[in-house]
Structure formats: structure tokens, C-alpha cells
Amino acid sequence: MPSADPPSADLPAAAEAGDSGRAGTDPAPPAAETVEPPSGTAARDDDRDLAAPDRNADSDADADAVEAAGAPVGAGVAVDATGEAVLGEPAAVAEDAYVEAARDVLRGMVASAREPIAGGRHKVFGRADLAVIPTTSTIASHLPRAVGMGLALERLRRVGGGRRAGSPMPAAEVTGAPWPPDAIVVCSFGDASVNHASATVAFNTAGWYDHTGLRIPVLFVCEDNGLGISVRSPKGWVAATLRARPGIRYFAADGADPVEAYRVAGEAAAWVRRHRRPAVLHLTTVRLMGHAGPDAETAYRSPAEIAADAERDPLLATARLLVEGGFATGEELLTRYDERGWQVRRVAEEVLDEPKLASAAEVVAALAPRRPVRICRTVADAAARAAGPNAGARAAAFGGKPPELTGPLTLAQSINAALADGMLDHPRMAVFGEDVAAKGGVYGVTKGLRDKFGAARVFDTLLDETSILGLGLGAGIAGMLPVPEIQYLAYLHNAEDQLRGEAATMQFFSGGAFRNPMVVRVAGLAYQEGFGGHFHNDNSVAVLRDVPGLVIAVPARPGDAAPMLRTCLAAAAVDGSVCAFLEPIALYHTRDLYADGDGEWLGEYAEPGAWAAGHVPIGRARVYGVGSAEDVTIITFGNGVRMSLRAAASLADEGIGTRVVDLRWLAPLPVADIIREASATGRVLVVDETRRSGGVGEGVIAALVDAGYVGAARRVAAVDSFVPLGPAARQVLVSEEAITQGARTLLAR
């Protein structure tokens, strides 16, 4: 991972809230489990301070520097009227602020379009002004993102500041509203969530980086009510699990005791803030009423258990403290309680009548903004910088020989050069993944990048796709431009929810207040020789194509790869887009098209002055004319482009003219280009190297039908099978012969 001198913070503390179950609202109460609260600052023996004195000395030095700058190291964590974590001392709250907080919560309950974070799209908690990031209902799926944000905060502190969560990050801009230098990430979850794979990944990643000496200031807060909907957490299991996590400091308190919970929470936050290392705060608490509306807890809990939880209600505990301290009488508190109840009832009646989202356009407005003019301008600005003020740095980075002067490049070489140009233009861009740094990637695509830009910006990660994407999510929210690599498409499926449920939903569920821009490079598709089998020749992209708002780019030729990557980087920076950049492995090092040695699959790398003219907008195809180009249109992508061009050459020898359309973008599909080129010949052959069921071809055919296309259409697609090893792969994959025969069949109709 990054240099041994990691990053740092520059945002207000970020807080994430989580559920204990899969749907509904409240977490669950503890059975009879009790946890001994800590005495002092640590609740378990920990000899790491003695075993690693240098690291902790550095940490203390950092803390001293923060104090010297006037930031409050060790300030406690307060909770405002909405229950959200707030840095420092709690501010004075106006009397009606409680009513407004209740109004916001109730708006979420009734899907009001005036709800301040999701705007009626989802029932979430969040506040952009307090950097409280909304989470989805998938338990623990936000924990990897919290780790990534902690890592990014430390990095940004070391390299000169970051930007407030969700704010735009124009290319080459390195200033902006800073996170406080002592910012930490607070991330909550339920006791049942500790068993989820995503939680295990997050704890393991945080501990792994801590073990290597890198600091991640994350405070995990476990709200332990002893139940995951109706399933009980075994007595002592949660405490034993959390205590056993290497590299994560353990704190515990009775969450039903307001004084103790506040004290220990302050200690935990102060420890994380000072040492810049991960910790977990384990709060035993209660669950009042069922997990969700239809959950009748009497079906699995005894009346005595329910009554015991009601007796431990933190609200009652607070009332007792106020009475015992002489701050109020019981009658006064009951009167105030009733007044608040009527206020909430009145507000509930008001928000019921508030407008709801009334059209599809309103619903998707915040999903994935597309501003192609701004993206084009961003690419042009990057070109101007590369040719102007950054020309010297660019020449130095490429050793005096920029890629446009090295002759035609392969696909892999073109992507490598575009990544380097992106790193030069985006100071907060980082490339990371399995084997991408020292090794330069399995296929050499990232070779030399670490030498050019250092281990802080190009680094190896754990061999875990969920943690890789989680790092990207957190880094994007913190203000970086992350470019994670997934080594093989088949491995993405292990962690796909980090894209579907987390990355792609962020703008949608926050009304655009938060964003996690990211360009995920994925090596994939079939036809790789000598390293075959399904897991290294996965041809399934259906799991990506149905994710709303996700951009999917598939560059087939070197001349397209660099401009398409520049477009994705610009879209991430300008619109907060989440892009999957799917790279055909079999074409990485391909040099020839028609005959050995012809070099016709190589491509020139454009000099910066030509980047604007060669810009490739999202959702625009590329068309090749072969022969008269009047007889048949072949629509394809990826490896299908090379096979189709070869097939078109054979057809040309028979007097058949072909248009070969390279889709280039699988989401959004270039529908206008598809319709235009299909109508030009009236005969369409869709060459789809993915599977017949759920493949890209289905979307292309549907687009033709929806547009009223009345010509002939036919599909050539891979068989619904996993890709087998060796020569057997040819039995299930698309071939040049199948393409040629498909075109002939169309013409014979």
C-alpha cells in the first residue's frame, strides 16, 4: 500500500450510520450479555505502543503538530438532536431545532420530496453540512468505504489538504475547503453486522494497514442490542469477535448509561484522533419495539425480556439522572415529554401532505448527472496544461520521450500512457489494486507508474476486491480521484455490491450532496490464450449493465483507449461518475489485424494538442467502412471488433460491403449511432462475445425494436456457458467463421 509515510485528514469528521438488520429501522437489544466497561482509555491489554515505538512517536508528533496549529486533539464526540456525530463541544441548540430534526426524520418516513438528504428517494439519515454520509440497508456494506475514507483523509493531510465531502474536484485543482487536520471517520453498525463478509473485510483491511504502519483514523461503533431481527447474538460473541481483531483498539461501554457512554465515546474518539489508528467502540444497548413495522417481537421474545429492555431505555436513564441531580422534577419531565409528543404528532400530520416525487425525471435527477460539454472542456483544459505549463513535468515523467514520439502502441501501452498523463493532470488521482505497483500489473499495464509518481499514489492492496473498491469509495468521497484495478472480471463478482449498492447509489440517495467518483479498471472478456478457463476468461458483463448510472467503457483499439480513459477521468472529476473501464485481456498486446507482422492493430498516441479534437464522448460509437459499406451492418465491441473487421475483409472479397460499428460504451449504449448505422443498410448482425442470455446483444436488439427499426436483424453470441479450458473454449465462443456465416444468412433472406 502507499508509502510508509501515509496520508492525512482535511474534512470535518465523517460519520456513517448502519443498520443491525437487512430491512427496517431499529437495531436489536442485547439478550443478557454484559460487557465490562474499560477503565482508563483502553479496554484490553495492548502492547503495540511498546512494540512499535517509532510509529507511535510519529503519531504523537502529529498530534502535537495539530495542537500547535490550534486544533483540539482528543476533543470528545458529541451527539446533536438528530443523533448524528458532531466534532468538538455540542453547540447550543435552539428550542425549535428539535422539532426541525424530527421533521426531517418524519419526511424520510413518508418519502417527502422535501426530505433534506435523499429527497424522498430512500429512508436514510444524512447531513451534508455535518459530513454525515447516508448508508443503504445492506448491512455492513458501508464499512469498507469508511476504511477507504480514513486512509484517504490521512493521505490528503500529508499532500496538502482535501475538499469537503461530495464537493466537485476540478482537474489540477489542489485547493478547497479543507477537512480539519484531526478529522476522523465514525462508522456505526449493529451487532449482527459483525458476521457479515463486508464487516470482516473492513476490520481486516483496517488491521492489515495498521500492522504495516499506515494510519487509518476510523472509529467503528457497534450498537449491540443482541438481536439481528429475530436471531440472537450468542452471549459474549460480539465482544469476543471485536476484541480479537488485530490492529484495532477495543473500547466498551453500557449504551443505556448516558454518562458512561458519553465518557467512553469521548475516550475512544480522542484515542483515534491522537494516534490516527483504528478502534472499535462496543456499546451494549436495547431495542425498543420490533426491528421494523411488521416485525412482531412477541413471536420470539418473552414479555419479561421486553419489559427489561423498556426499563433500560436510555431516555428513562437520562430522566433519572436529571431528577437525581436536581435539574428537574419527574412531573416537569413528563410534561415536557407530552409536549414533545404532541409537537411530533403535529409535524407528522404536516409532512404527510408534503409533495412526493411525481415523475421519473424527478426520481432520476440526482442519479448520474451527464454534462458532456463540461467533460469535453475538461479534456481540452487538460490538453492545454499538458502542452503548456505542465509540459516540462510531462517530459520529465516520460524520460524526455513522451508516448506520442515512441511510435505506434499496443492497447496496454496506450492505457499505461493515458494513466500517466492522468496522474500528471490530477494531483489527487491514485492507482491501486493487486500487484499494480512493484510488478506493474499482471499484464504490465501499470508498469513504471510507481517509479514516476511514488508509492503514495500507486500502491498494492490486499488481495481482496471488496476492500479495493471500498478504498476507492472512501477516497472518492474524501476528494481524491481513485482508479482501482480489479485484476480479472470474474473476481469483480466477489465484490459487485460495492459498485451496485454503494458507489452507484451515493448521488441518488443523497440528492447529489455526496459523490464517490471512481474509474474502476477491470481486465476481462475471453479469448486469452495460455491462461484460460472461466476465471481468467470471464465474458459476463450483465451484472454491470443493469446498474443505474454506471458508465461502462470497453476500448478495443489503442487509438480509442487513451481518449476513452481521459473521458472517464473527466466524467469522474466533473460529474462524480462511477465508471467501469473494461479492458479486453486478449487485445492488450495484440499488434496485427489481418496478417502476422502487419502492425495494423497498433495505434498512435495523440499529442496533447490533438486531445480535444480526438475526444470520445460517453455513449458514442466508432464506425469502420469495409468495401462499399452498403450491404450489412455489424454491431459489436471488444474482441468482436477485431474478429468482425477480419470477417468483413473476407466478405469484401465476395463483393459484400460492411459497416462495422464498435459500440465502445456498453452503458449508456450509443443508441443514436446504432439506429443510424442499422438504417443505412437495413441488415444488422449483432456480434456479442458475451452470453446469449443477459448479453449485450439483447440490449442492442431491444434498442432497434424500440426505435421502430423494420429491417432484418440477427445475433451471433456466445453460448450460455462458462468458458472452458483450452480448445474447448472455441466451442462456446463467437468465431470469425460464425460472423461471416451470420452475415451471409442475413443477405440470403
C-alpha positions in Angstrom: 0.0 0.0 0.0 1.1 3.6 -0.1 4.3 4.9 1.3 5.2 4.2 4.9 4.6 7.8 5.5 0.8 7.8 4.9 -1.7 10.5 4.4 -3.9 12.6 6.5 -7.1 14.5 7.0 -8.8 17.5 5.8 -12.5 17.3 6.2 -14.9 17.7 9.1 -15.3 14.3 10.8 -17.2 11.9 8.6 -19.8 9.8 10.2 -21.7 6.8 8.7 -24.7 5.1 10.2 -25.7 1.5 9.8 -28.4 -1.0 10.5 -28.4 -4.1 12.5 -30.6 -6.0 10.1 -31.4 -6.1 6.4 -34.6 -4.0 6.4 -36.5 -1.7 8.6 -35.3 0.7 11.2 -34.2 0.0 14.7 -31.3 -2.3 15.7 -31.9 -5.1 18.2 -31.4 -5.3 22.0 -28.9 -7.4 23.9 -30.1 -10.6 25.4 -28.4 -11.0 28.8 -25.0 -10.2 27.6 -23.0 -7.6 29.5 -19.5 -6.3 28.8 -17.2 -4.9 31.4 -16.6 -1.3 30.6 -13.0 -0.1 30.2 -11.1 1.6 32.9 -8.9 4.4 31.6 -8.6 4.6 27.8 -8.2 1.0 26.7 -10.4 -1.9 27.4 -7.9 -4.6 26.6 -4.2 -5.1 27.0 -2.3 -3.8 24.0 1.5 -3.8 23.8 1.7 -2.3 20.4 2.9 1.0 21.8 5.9 -0.7 23.2 6.4 -3.0 20.2 6.3 -0.2 17.7 7.6 2.9 19.5 8.7 4.7 16.3 5.2 4.6 14.8 3.6 5.9 17.9 6.2 8.5 18.4 5.4 9.8 14.9 1.7 9.7 15.8 2.3 11.8 18.9 4.4 14.2 16.9 1.5 14.5 14.5 -0.9 15.2 17.4 1.5 17.8 18.8 1.6 19.5 15.4 -2.2 19.5 15.4 -2.3 21.1 18.8 0.2 23.7 17.8 -2.0 24.6 14.9 -4.8 25.2 17.3 -6.9 22.1 16.6 -8.4 20.3 19.6 -6.7 16.9 19.8 -8.8 14.5 21.7 -12.0 16.5 21.6 -14.9 14.4 22.6 -17.7 13.3 20.3 -21.0 15.0 20.9 -24.4 14.0 19.5 -26.8 16.5 18.2 -30.6 16.4 18.2 -30.7 14.2 15.2 -28.4 11.6 16.8 -25.5 12.4 14.5 -21.9 12.6 15.5 -20.5 16.1 15.8 -16.9 17.2 16.3 -15.9 19.1 19.4 -18.3 20.5 22.0 -22.0 20.4 21.3 -23.3 23.8 20.1 -26.3 25.4 21.7 -29.5 24.2 20.2 -32.5 26.4 19.7 -35.7 25.1 21.2 -37.3 24.5 17.7 -34.2 22.8 16.4 -35.5 19.5 17.9 -38.8 19.9 16.0 -36.9 20.6 12.8 -34.8 17.5 13.4 -38.0 15.4 13.9 -39.5 17.0 10.8 -36.5 15.8 8.7 -36.8 12.2 10.1 -40.5 12.1 9.5 -40.1 13.4 6.0 -37.9 10.4 5.3 -40.6 8.1 6.8 -43.3 9.4 4.4 -41.0 9.8 1.3 -41.4 13.6 1.2 -39.7 15.3 -1.7 -38.6 17.9 0.8 -36.6 15.4 2.9 -33.1 17.1 3.1 -30.8 14.3 2.0 -32.5 11.7 -0.3 -35.4 13.9 -1.3 -37.9 11.1 -1.0 -35.8 8.5 -2.8 -35.0 6.4 0.3 -35.3 6.4 4.0 -31.8 7.4 5.1 -30.0 9.6 7.6 -27.5 12.1 6.4 -26.5 15.7 6.5 -24.1 17.2 4.0 -23.2 20.2 6.2 -22.2 17.9 9.0 -20.5 15.4 6.7 -22.9 12.6 7.8 -22.9 10.2 4.9 -26.1 8.2 4.2 -25.9 4.5 4.0 -28.0 1.8 2.4 -30.0 -1.0 4.0 -27.4 -3.6 3.1 -25.8 -4.4 6.5 -22.1 -3.6 6.8 -21.6 -2.7 3.1 -20.6 0.9 4.1 -17.7 -0.3 6.4 -15.2 -0.8 3.6 -15.9 2.7 2.4 -15.3 4.1 5.9 -11.8 2.4 5.9 -11.1 3.9 2.5 -12.1 7.3 3.6 -9.9 7.1 6.7 -6.9 6.1 4.5 -7.7 9.0 2.1 -8.0 11.5 4.9 -4.5 10.7 6.1 -3.2 10.8 2.6 -4.8 14.2 1.8 -3.4 15.6 5.1 0.1 14.7 4.0 -0.2 16.0 0.5 -1.8 19.3 1.3 -5.4 19.2 2.1 -8.6 17.9 0.7 -12.1 19.0 -0.1 -15.3 18.8 1.7 -17.2 15.5 1.2 -19.1 15.4 -2.1 -17.7 18.7 -3.5 -16.5 18.9 -7.1 -12.9 18.3 -7.8 -11.8 20.1 -11.0 -8.8 18.6 -12.7 -5.5 20.0 -11.4 -7.1 21.9 -8.6 -5.4 21.2 -5.2 -7.1 23.8 -3.0 -10.5 23.9 -1.4 -12.4 23.7 1.8 -10.1 21.6 4.0 -11.0 18.8 6.3 -9.8 19.6 9.8 -6.3 18.2 10.3 -7.5 16.0 13.2 -10.6 14.7 11.3 -11.6 11.1 12.0 -14.2 8.8 10.4 -17.0 7.4 12.6 -18.9 4.4 11.3 -21.8 2.7 13.1 -23.2 -0.8 12.6 -25.2 -3.4 14.5 -24.1 -6.5 16.4 -25.5 -8.8 13.7 -23.4 -7.0 11.2 -20.1 -8.2 12.7 -20.8 -11.6 11.0 -21.2 -10.1 7.5 -18.4 -10.6 4.9 -18.2 -6.8 4.3 -17.6 -6.1 8.0 -14.9 -8.8 8.1 -13.3 -7.2 5.1 -13.3 -3.8 6.7 -11.9 -4.9 10.0 -9.3 -7.0 8.3 -8.3 -4.1 6.0 -8.0 -1.6 8.8 -5.9 -4.0 10.9 -3.8 -5.0 7.9 -2.8 -1.5 7.1 -2.3 -0.7 10.8 0.1 -3.7 11.0 2.1 -2.3 8.1 2.5 1.1 9.9 -0.1 3.0 7.9 -2.6 5.0 9.9 -6.3 4.9 9.3 -8.3 7.1 11.7 -11.6 5.2 11.8 -13.8 4.6 14.9 -16.1 1.7 14.3 -19.2 2.0 16.6 -21.1 -1.3 17.3 -24.6 -0.7 18.6 -25.2 -4.1 20.2 -28.8 -4.8 21.1 -28.3 -8.6 21.0 -30.5 -9.3 18.1 -30.3 -9.4 14.3 -34.1 -9.1 13.6 -35.1 -12.2 15.5 -31.8 -14.1 15.6 -29.9 -13.7 18.9 -26.2 -12.9 19.0 -24.7 -15.6 21.2 -23.8 -14.3 24.6 -20.2 -12.9 24.5 -19.8 -13.5 20.8 -19.7 -9.8 19.7 -17.3 -8.8 22.4 -15.0 -11.7 21.7 -15.1 -11.0 17.9 -14.4 -7.3 18.3 -11.6 -7.8 20.9 -9.9 -10.3 18.7 -9.4 -8.0 15.7 -5.7 -7.4 15.3 -4.7 -3.8 14.9 -8.0 -2.4 16.2 -8.2 -0.9 19.7 -11.2 -2.0 21.7 -13.4 0.2 23.9 -16.7 -0.8 25.5 -19.5 0.8 27.5 -23.1 0.4 28.5 -25.0 2.3 25.9 -28.0 2.5 28.2 -26.0 4.6 30.7 -25.7 8.1 29.1 -22.9 9.3 31.4 -20.7 6.2 30.9 -21.4 6.0 27.1 -20.5 9.7 26.7 -17.3 9.3 28.7 -16.1 6.2 26.9 -17.1 7.5 23.5 -15.0 10.6 24.1 -12.1 8.4 25.1 -12.4 6.3 22.0 -12.7 9.3 19.7 -9.7 11.0 21.4 -7.6 7.9 21.0 -8.3 7.6 17.3 -7.9 11.3 16.8 -4.5 11.4 18.5 -3.0 8.1 17.3 -4.6 8.2 13.8 -5.3 4.5 14.2 -8.5 2.3 14.1 -10.6 1.5 17.1 -14.0 0.0 17.8 -16.5 1.3 20.4 -18.8 -1.5 21.6 -22.0 -0.2 23.0 -24.5 -2.6 24.6 -27.9 -1.1 24.2 -31.6 -2.0 23.9 -34.1 -2.4 21.0 -37.5 -0.9 21.8 -40.3 -2.5 19.7 -39.7 -4.7 16.8 -37.0 -4.5 14.1 -39.4 -3.0 11.6 -43.1 -2.3 11.2 -44.3 -5.8 10.5 -41.9 -7.4 13.0 -43.9 -8.7 16.0 -41.2 -9.3 18.5 -43.6 -11.2 20.8 -43.1 -14.1 18.5 -39.5 -14.6 19.6 -39.1 -12.6 22.9 -40.7 -13.1 26.2 -42.7 -10.4 28.0 -40.0 -10.3 30.7 -37.3 -9.6 28.1 -39.3 -6.8 26.5 -40.0 -5.3 29.9 -36.4 -5.5 30.9 -35.3 -3.5 27.8 -38.0 -0.9 28.5 -36.6 -0.5 31.9 -33.1 0.1 30.4 -34.4 2.7 28.0 -31.6 5.4 27.7 -34.4 8.1 27.8 -35.5 6.9 31.2 -31.9 6.7 32.4 -31.5 10.4 31.3 -34.7 11.3 33.1 -33.5 9.6 36.3 -30.1 11.5 36.1 -31.9 14.8 35.7 -34.2 14.1 38.7 -31.4 12.8 40.9 -29.2 15.8 40.0 -32.0 18.3 40.9 -32.3 19.6 37.4 -36.0 18.8 37.0 -38.8 17.0 38.7 -40.5 14.0 37.4 -43.7 15.9 36.7 -41.7 18.6 34.7 -40.1 15.9 32.6 -43.4 14.1 31.9 -45.0 17.4 30.9 -42.1 18.1 28.5 -42.3 14.6 27.2 -46.0 15.0 26.4 -45.4 18.4 24.8 -42.8 16.9 22.6 -45.1 14.1 21.7 -47.8 16.5 20.5 -45.3 18.5 18.6 -44.1 15.4 16.8 -47.6 14.3 16.1 -48.4 17.8 14.6 -45.3 17.7 12.5 -46.1 14.2 11.3 -49.6 15.3 10.1 -48.0 18.2 8.3 -45.4 16.2 6.4 -47.9 13.7 5.3 -49.3 16.3 2.9 -45.9 17.4 1.6 -45.3 16.7 -2.1 -43.8 13.4 -3.3 -41.7 12.7 -6.3 -44.2 12.7 -9.1 -42.3 11.8 -12.2 -39.5 9.5 -13.4 -37.4 12.6 -14.3 -37.6 13.8 -10.7 -36.6 10.4 -9.4 -33.5 10.0 -11.5 -32.4 13.7 -11.5 -29.7 13.0 -8.9 -28.8 9.6 -10.2 -25.9 10.3 -12.5 -25.6 13.8 -14.0 -24.2 13.9 -17.5 -22.6 17.2 -18.6 -20.8 16.3 -21.9 -19.9 19.9 -22.7 -18.1 20.3 -19.4 -16.4 17.0 -19.8 -15.2 18.0 -23.3 -14.0 21.3 -21.9 -12.2 19.4 -19.1 -10.3 17.3 -21.6 -9.4 20.4 -23.6 -8.1 22.1 -20.4 -6.0 19.1 -19.6 -4.6 19.1 -23.1 -3.7 22.8 -22.7 -1.9 22.2 -19.4 -0.1 19.2 -20.8 1.2 21.2 -23.8 1.7 24.4 -21.8 2.6 24.9 -18.1 2.9 21.1 -17.4 5.0 20.3 -20.5 8.3 20.2 -18.5 6.9 17.9 -15.9 5.4 15.7 -18.5 8.7 15.5 -20.4 10.4 14.6 -17.2 7.8 11.9 -16.3 8.2 10.2 -19.6 12.0 10.5 -19.5 12.2 13.0 -22.3 10.3 10.8 -24.7 6.5 11.2 -24.5 4.3 8.4 -25.8 3.4 10.3 -29.0 7.0 10.1 -30.1 7.6 6.4 -29.4 5.7 5.1 -32.4 2.5 3.0 -32.5 1.5 1.5 -29.2 -0.4 -1.6 -28.1 -3.6 -1.4 -26.2 -1.8 -2.0 -22.9 0.9 0.6 -23.7 -1.8 3.2 -24.7 -3.6 2.7 -21.4 -0.4 2.9 -19.5 0.5 6.2 -21.1 -3.0 7.6 -20.5 -2.8 6.7 -16.9 0.5 8.6 -16.6 -1.0 11.6 -18.3 -4.0 11.4 -15.9 -1.7 11.2 -12.9 0.2 14.3 -14.1 -3.1 16.3 -14.6 -5.0 15.1 -11.5 -2.8 15.7 -8.4 -5.2 13.6 -6.3 -5.5 10.7 -8.7 -4.3 7.4 -7.2 -3.9 4.0 -8.9 -4.1 0.9 -6.7 -5.0 -2.8 -6.7 -3.5 -6.2 -6.6 0.1 -6.3 -8.0 -0.2 -2.9 -9.7 2.8 -1.2 -8.1 6.0 -3.2 -7.9 5.0 -5.7 -10.5 3.3 -3.2 -12.7 0.2 -5.4 -13.1 -0.2 -8.9 -14.3 -0.1 -7.7 -17.9 2.3 -4.8 -17.4 -0.4 -2.1 -17.9 0.7 -0.1 -14.8 4.4 -0.8 -15.3 6.6 2.1 -14.3 3.8 4.2 -12.8 5.0 3.8 -9.2 8.5 4.9 -10.2 7.1 8.0 -11.8 4.6 9.0 -9.1 5.7 7.3 -5.9 4.2 4.7 -3.6 1.8 7.2 -2.1 -0.1 7.4 -5.4 0.5 4.0 -6.9 0.3 1.2 -4.4 -0.5 -2.5 -4.0 -3.5 -3.6 -1.9 -4.7 -6.7 -0.2 -5.9 -9.5 -2.4 -9.5 -8.6 -1.7 -11.8 -7.0 -4.2 -14.3 -5.7 -1.6 -11.5 -3.8 0.2 -10.1 -2.4 -3.1 -13.5 -1.0 -4.1 -14.1 0.2 -0.6 -10.9 2.1 -0.6 -12.0 3.7 -3.9 -15.4 4.7 -2.5 -13.9 6.3 0.6 -11.1 8.0 -1.4 -13.7 9.5 -3.8 -15.9 10.9 -1.1 -12.8 12.4 0.6 -11.9 14.3 -2.5 -9.4 12.1 -4.4 -9.8 10.6 -7.9 -9.4 6.9 -7.3 -8.5 4.5 -10.1 -8.7 1.0 -8.6 -7.9 -2.1 -10.6 -9.8 -5.4 -10.5 -7.3 -8.0 -11.7 -9.9 -10.1 -13.5 -13.6 -9.6 -14.4 -14.5 -12.9 -12.7 -13.1 -11.5 -9.4 -15.3 -8.4 -9.6 -18.4 -10.6 -8.8 -17.0 -11.2 -5.3 -17.5 -7.5 -4.5 -20.0 -6.3 -7.0 -22.3 -4.8 -4.3 -19.7 -2.2 -3.6 -20.4 -0.9 -7.1 -24.1 -1.6 -7.3 -25.2 -0.9 -3.8 -22.7 1.7 -2.7 -20.9 3.5 -5.5 -23.7 3.9 -7.9 -26.3 4.8 -5.3 -24.4 7.6 -3.5 -25.6 10.5 -5.6 -29.1 9.0 -5.9 -29.6 8.6 -2.1 -28.0 11.9 -1.2 -29.6 14.1 -3.8 -26.2 14.8 -5.2 -24.9 16.1 -1.9 -22.3 13.3 -1.8 -20.4 11.6 -4.6 -17.8 8.9 -4.9 -16.1 9.5 -8.3 -14.2 6.4 -9.4 -12.8 4.8 -12.6 -12.5 1.1 -12.0 -10.2 -0.7 -14.4 -11.2 -4.3 -15.0 -9.2 -6.8 -17.1 -11.7 -9.1 -18.7 -13.5 -10.8 -21.5 -12.4 -14.0 -23.2 -10.0 -15.3 -25.9 -6.9 -15.1 -23.7 -4.6 -17.9 -24.7 -2.3 -19.8 -22.5 -4.0 -18.8 -19.3 -7.5 -19.9 -19.9 -10.6 -21.2 -18.0 -13.5 -19.2 -16.8 -11.8 -17.2 -14.0 -9.3 -15.6 -16.4 -11.7 -15.5 -19.4 -14.9 -14.3 -17.9 -17.3 -13.0 -20.6 -20.2 -11.9 -18.3 -21.0 -8.2 -18.0 -24.7 -8.5 -17.3 -24.1 -7.8 -13.6 -22.7 -4.4 -14.6 -25.1 -3.4 -17.3 -28.1 -3.2 -15.1 -26.6 -0.9 -12.6 -28.3 2.5 -13.0 -25.9 5.4 -13.8 -22.8 3.2 -14.1 -20.7 4.1 -17.1 -19.2 1.0 -18.9 -16.4 1.6 -21.3 -14.8 -1.1 -23.5 -11.9 0.1 -25.5 -10.9 -2.3 -28.3 -8.2 -0.4 -30.1 -5.2 1.5 -28.8 -6.4 4.7 -30.6 -9.6 4.6 -28.6 -8.2 3.5 -25.2 -6.5 6.8 -24.3 -9.2 9.2 -25.2 -11.9 7.0 -23.6 -9.9 6.8 -20.4 -9.4 10.6 -20.4 -13.2 10.9 -20.8 -13.9 8.6 -17.9 -11.4 10.6 -15.7 -13.0 13.8 -16.7 -16.5 12.5 -16.0 -15.5 11.3 -12.6 -13.9 14.7 -11.8 -16.8 16.8 -13.2 -19.9 14.8 -12.6 -18.8 12.3 -9.9 -19.4 9.5 -12.3 -18.6 5.9 -11.4 -17.0 4.3 -14.5 -16.1 0.7 -15.2 -13.2 0.6 -17.7 -13.3 -2.9 -19.1 -10.1 -3.8 -20.9 -10.1 -6.9 -23.2 -7.1 -9.0 -22.0 -6.7 -10.8 -25.3 -6.1 -7.5 -27.1 -3.6 -6.0 -24.6 -0.6 -6.9 -26.6 -2.1 -7.6 -30.0 -0.2 -6.0 -32.8 -1.6 -7.4 -36.0 -5.0 -7.4 -37.6 -5.1 -9.3 -40.9 -1.7 -10.9 -41.2 1.3 -11.6 -39.0 3.5 -8.6 -38.9 1.1 -6.1 -40.4 1.0 -4.0 -37.2 -2.5 -2.8 -38.1 -3.9 -3.2 -34.5 -1.3 -0.8 -33.1 -2.2 2.9 -32.7 -0.5 6.2 -32.5 -0.8 8.1 -29.2 -2.1 11.6 -29.7 -0.1 14.6 -28.7 -1.8 16.9 -26.2 -2.7 19.4 -29.0 -4.9 16.7 -30.6 -6.7 15.5 -27.4 -9.7 17.9 -27.8 -10.2 17.1 -31.4 -10.0 13.3 -30.7 -12.3 13.5 -27.6 -14.6 10.4 -27.4 -17.9 11.4 -25.6 -19.6 8.9 -23.4 -22.1 6.9 -25.5 -20.7 7.5 -28.9 -19.7 4.6 -31.2 -17.0 4.3 -33.9 -17.8 3.1 -37.4 -15.5 1.4 -39.9 -16.4 1.1 -43.5 -15.2 -2.0 -45.4 -15.8 -2.3 -49.1 -18.8 -0.4 -50.2 -20.2 -0.5 -46.6 -23.7 -0.7 -48.1 -24.8 -4.3 -47.6 -24.7 -5.2 -43.9 -24.1 -3.5 -40.5 -22.2 -5.5 -37.9 -22.6 -4.1 -34.4 -20.1 -5.3 -31.8 -17.5 -4.4 -29.2 -14.2 -5.6 -27.6 -12.7 -8.7 -29.2 -15.7 -8.7 -31.5 -14.3 -5.6 -33.3 -11.1 -7.4 -34.4 -13.0 -10.5 -35.4 -15.6 -8.5 -37.3 -13.1 -6.5 -39.2 -11.3 -9.7 -40.3 -14.7 -11.2 -41.2 -15.6 -8.0 -43.1 -12.4 -8.3 -45.1 -13.4 -11.8 -46.2 -16.9 -10.6 -47.1 -15.4 -7.8 -49.1 -13.6 -10.4 -51.3 -17.0 -11.7 -52.1 -18.3 -8.3 -53.0 -20.2 -7.7 -49.8 -19.7 -4.2 -48.2 -19.8 -4.0 -44.4 -20.2 -1.3 -41.8 -18.5 -2.4 -38.5 -19.8 -0.5 -35.5 -17.7 -0.6 -32.4 -20.1 0.3 -29.6 -17.2 1.3 -27.3 -19.7 2.1 -24.5 -21.9 -0.7 -23.1 -23.7 1.8 -20.7 -25.1 4.0 -21.9 -25.4 2.3 -25.2 -24.8 4.6 -28.3 -28.4 4.2 -29.3 -28.4 7.0 -31.9 -25.4 5.6 -33.6 -26.9 2.1 -33.6 -30.1 3.3 -35.2 -28.3 5.4 -37.8 -25.9 2.7 -38.9 -28.6 -0.1 -38.9 -30.9 2.0 -41.1 -28.1 2.7 -43.5 -28.1 -1.0 -44.7 -31.3 -2.4 -43.4 -29.5 -5.6 -42.3 -27.9 -5.8 -38.8 -25.7 -8.6 -37.4 -25.1 -8.2 -33.7 -21.8 -9.8 -32.7 -21.9 -10.3 -29.0 -18.9 -12.1 -27.3 -20.9 -12.2 -24.0 -23.5 -14.8 -23.4 -26.7 -15.1 -25.4 -28.8 -14.8 -22.2 -28.3 -11.5 -20.5 -25.7 -10.4 -23.0 -25.1 -7.1 -24.6 -26.8 -8.2 -27.8 -30.2 -8.2 -26.1 -29.8 -4.5 -25.3 -28.9 -3.7 -28.9 -31.8 -5.6 -30.4 -34.2 -4.0 -27.9 -32.9 -0.6 -28.8 -33.6 -1.3 -32.5 -37.1 -2.6 -31.7 -37.9 0.4 -29.5 -36.8 2.8 -32.3 -39.1 1.1 -34.8 -36.4 -0.4 -36.9 -38.0 -2.6 -39.6 -35.0 -4.1 -41.3 -33.5 -7.6 -40.8 -31.6 -8.4 -37.7 -29.7 -11.4 -36.4 -27.4 -12.2 -33.4 -24.2 -14.1 -33.1 -23.4 -14.6 -29.4 -21.5 -16.9 -27.0 -23.2 -20.0 -25.7 -24.8 -19.8 -22.2 -21.8 -21.5 -20.7 -18.8 -20.7 -18.5 -15.7 -20.5 -20.6 -13.9 -23.9 -20.5 -10.1 -24.5 -20.7 -8.1 -24.9 -23.8 -9.5 -25.8 -27.3 -13.0 -26.4 -25.8 -13.4 -22.7 -25.4 -13.8 -22.4 -29.2 -17.0 -24.5 -28.9 -18.8 -21.9 -26.9 -17.3 -18.5 -28.0 -18.0 -16.4 -31.1 -15.7 -17.1 -34.0 -14.8 -15.3 -37.2 -16.5 -18.1 -39.2 -19.7 -17.6 -37.3 -19.7 -13.9 -38.0 -19.1 -14.5 -41.7 -21.8 -17.1 -41.9 -24.2 -14.9 -40.0 -23.7 -12.1 -42.5 -24.3 -14.4 -45.4 -27.5 -15.7 -43.8 -28.8 -12.1 -43.5 -28.1 -11.4 -47.1 -29.8 -14.6 -48.2 -33.1 -13.5 -46.7 
